[in-house]
Amino acid sequence: MFKHIINNDIQLKLLELNDAEELTILTDECKDHLRQWLPWVDSSSSIDDRRAFIEMTKKQYAANDGFQAGIWYKGQIAGVIGFHSINWSNKSTSIGYWLGDKFQGNGIMTKATIAFIDYALKELKLNRVEIRCAEENLKSRAIPERLGFTKEGVIRQAEWLYHHYVNHVVYGMLAEEWKQSL
């Protein structure tokens, strides 16, 4: 079972059903912020929705197709990071993440992303990690840019967000390029 302690303040671990209530409270507190970039916010807001999400992530983990982890900061759930799926044939994956707005600016997501990249490339022996961000989501884009990912292009109108399309910027990192744990 995945559990990773980054430092005294930050740890990552697989989500459990007993995390559903705390995760629901966090997403409710951050609804306006999250709605700017995530399509599921309005359609997935109850504790039952969070339980269903956690069950899905447990099945994903059991199927060896990636996983989603909660990000805990000073004992509170601060967000989620995960592998969307793993393409074992091509040894690649993509990472998605979100962080509650009151936790931003502390380097939490950068550290969590480094841990996930290390896990993908070193533990799982994958060759490629991709991160896609909405073109206007500068905070999310700052993470792959800070970590030395290559900007590979823009997918036009890649995602429908409530009443408009957003472009996605695609970033990639290859195992041979990854040199750090910052």
C-alpha positions as CSV (number, residue, x, y, z in Angstrom):
1,M,0.0,0.0,0.0
2,F,1.4,3.4,-1.0
3,K,2.3,5.7,1.8
4,H,5.1,8.3,1.5
5,I,6.3,10.7,4.1
6,I,7.9,13.7,2.4
7,N,8.8,15.6,5.6
8,N,7.4,16.4,9.1
9,D,4.5,18.3,7.6
10,I,3.7,16.5,4.3
11,Q,2.7,13.0,3.7
12,L,1.0,11.1,0.9
13,K,-1.2,8.0,1.3
14,L,-3.9,6.1,-0.5
15,L,-7.3,7.4,0.3
16,E,-9.5,5.3,2.6
17,L,-13.3,5.4,3.0
18,N,-12.9,7.1,6.4
19,D,-11.3,10.0,4.5
20,A,-14.5,10.8,2.6
21,E,-15.9,13.2,5.1
22,E,-12.7,15.3,5.4
23,L,-12.3,15.2,1.6
24,T,-15.9,16.4,1.2
25,I,-15.4,19.3,3.6
26,L,-12.2,20.4,1.8
27,T,-13.8,20.3,-1.7
28,D,-16.8,22.2,-0.4
29,E,-14.6,24.9,1.1
30,C,-12.7,25.2,-2.2
31,K,-15.6,24.8,-4.6
32,D,-15.2,28.2,-6.2
33,H,-11.5,27.8,-6.6
34,L,-11.7,24.2,-8.0
35,R,-14.5,25.0,-10.3
36,Q,-12.2,27.1,-12.4
37,W,-10.2,24.1,-13.5
38,L,-12.0,20.8,-12.6
39,P,-15.1,19.6,-14.4
40,W,-16.4,17.3,-11.7
41,V,-16.9,19.9,-8.9
42,D,-20.6,20.6,-9.3
43,S,-21.6,17.1,-10.2
44,S,-19.7,15.4,-7.4
45,S,-20.3,17.1,-4.1
46,S,-21.7,14.7,-1.5
47,I,-20.0,12.4,0.9
48,D,-21.4,9.5,-1.1
49,D,-19.7,10.9,-4.2
50,R,-16.4,11.0,-2.3
51,R,-16.9,7.4,-1.1
52,A,-17.6,6.4,-4.7
53,F,-14.4,8.2,-5.8
54,I,-12.4,6.5,-3.1
55,E,-13.8,3.1,-4.1
56,M,-12.9,3.7,-7.7
57,T,-9.3,4.6,-6.6
58,K,-9.1,1.4,-4.6
59,K,-10.1,-0.6,-7.7
60,Q,-7.6,1.3,-9.8
61,Y,-4.8,0.5,-7.3
62,A,-5.9,-3.2,-7.1
63,A,-5.9,-3.4,-11.0
64,N,-2.3,-2.1,-11.0
65,D,-3.5,0.9,-13.1
66,G,-2.2,3.7,-11.0
67,F,-3.7,5.3,-7.9
68,Q,-4.9,8.4,-6.2
69,A,-3.3,9.6,-3.0
70,G,-4.5,12.1,-0.4
71,I,-2.0,14.9,0.4
72,W,-1.9,15.6,4.1
73,Y,-0.3,18.8,5.4
74,K,0.2,19.1,9.2
75,G,-2.4,16.4,9.7
76,Q,-5.1,17.9,7.5
77,I,-6.1,16.6,4.1
78,A,-4.9,19.3,1.7
79,G,-5.6,17.8,-1.8
80,V,-5.2,14.9,-4.1
81,I,-2.6,13.7,-6.5
82,G,-2.7,10.6,-8.7
83,F,-1.8,8.7,-11.8
84,H,-4.8,8.8,-14.2
85,S,-3.8,5.3,-15.4
86,I,-0.7,3.5,-16.4
87,N,0.1,2.4,-20.0
88,W,2.3,-0.6,-19.2
89,S,2.9,-1.3,-22.9
90,N,4.5,2.1,-23.4
91,K,5.7,2.5,-19.8
92,S,4.0,5.8,-19.4
93,T,1.5,7.6,-17.2
94,S,0.0,11.0,-16.5
95,I,-0.3,12.8,-13.2
96,G,-3.2,14.9,-12.1
97,Y,-3.5,17.0,-8.9
98,W,-5.4,19.6,-7.0
99,L,-4.8,21.5,-3.8
100,G,-7.1,23.3,-1.5
101,D,-6.6,27.1,-1.9
102,K,-5.7,27.6,1.8
103,F,-2.8,25.2,1.4
104,Q,-1.2,26.8,-1.7
105,G,2.1,28.7,-1.6
106,N,3.8,26.2,0.7
107,G,5.5,24.1,-1.9
108,I,3.3,21.2,-1.0
109,M,2.2,20.3,-4.5
110,T,5.7,20.6,-6.0
111,K,7.0,18.1,-3.3
112,A,4.1,15.8,-3.8
113,T,4.6,15.8,-7.6
114,I,8.4,15.1,-7.2
115,A,7.5,12.1,-5.0
116,F,5.0,10.8,-7.7
117,I,7.5,11.3,-10.5
118,D,10.2,9.5,-8.5
119,Y,7.8,6.6,-7.8
120,A,6.8,6.4,-11.5
121,L,10.2,6.5,-12.9
122,K,12.3,4.7,-10.2
123,E,9.9,2.3,-8.5
124,L,7.5,1.4,-11.4
125,K,10.3,1.7,-13.9
126,L,8.2,3.8,-16.3
127,N,9.8,5.8,-19.1
128,R,7.5,8.8,-19.4
129,V,5.4,11.0,-17.2
130,E,3.0,13.5,-18.6
131,I,1.2,16.4,-17.0
132,R,-1.6,18.4,-18.7
133,C,-2.8,21.7,-17.4
134,A,-5.4,24.2,-18.6
135,E,-3.5,26.8,-20.5
136,E,-4.7,29.6,-18.2
137,N,-4.0,27.6,-15.0
138,L,-0.7,29.2,-14.3
139,K,-0.3,27.7,-10.8
140,S,-0.7,24.2,-12.1
141,R,1.6,24.9,-15.0
142,A,4.3,26.3,-12.8
143,I,4.9,22.8,-11.3
144,P,6.0,20.9,-14.4
145,E,7.9,24.1,-15.6
146,R,9.7,24.3,-12.2
147,L,10.6,20.6,-12.4
148,G,12.1,20.8,-15.8
149,F,9.4,19.2,-17.9
150,T,9.4,19.8,-21.6
151,K,6.5,21.7,-22.9
152,E,5.4,19.5,-25.8
153,G,2.5,21.4,-27.2
154,V,-1.1,22.7,-26.7
155,I,-4.2,20.6,-27.3
156,R,-6.9,23.1,-28.4
157,Q,-10.3,22.9,-26.8
158,A,-9.2,19.8,-24.9
159,E,-11.8,20.0,-22.0
160,W,-15.3,21.3,-21.5
161,L,-15.5,23.3,-18.2
162,Y,-19.2,24.1,-17.5
163,H,-19.7,26.7,-20.2
164,H,-16.6,26.9,-22.2
165,Y,-13.7,24.9,-23.6
166,V,-10.1,25.2,-22.3
167,N,-6.9,24.4,-24.1
168,H,-4.4,22.0,-22.4
169,V,-0.7,22.5,-22.3
170,V,1.1,19.1,-22.4
171,Y,4.3,18.6,-20.5
172,G,6.5,15.5,-20.6
173,M,9.4,14.1,-18.6
174,L,11.4,11.0,-19.7
175,A,13.2,8.8,-17.3
176,E,16.6,9.6,-18.9
177,E,15.9,13.3,-18.2
178,W,14.8,13.0,-14.6
179,K,17.8,13.8,-12.4
180,Q,16.3,15.0,-9.1
181,S,14.6,14.6,-6.0
182,L,14.6,18.3,-5.1
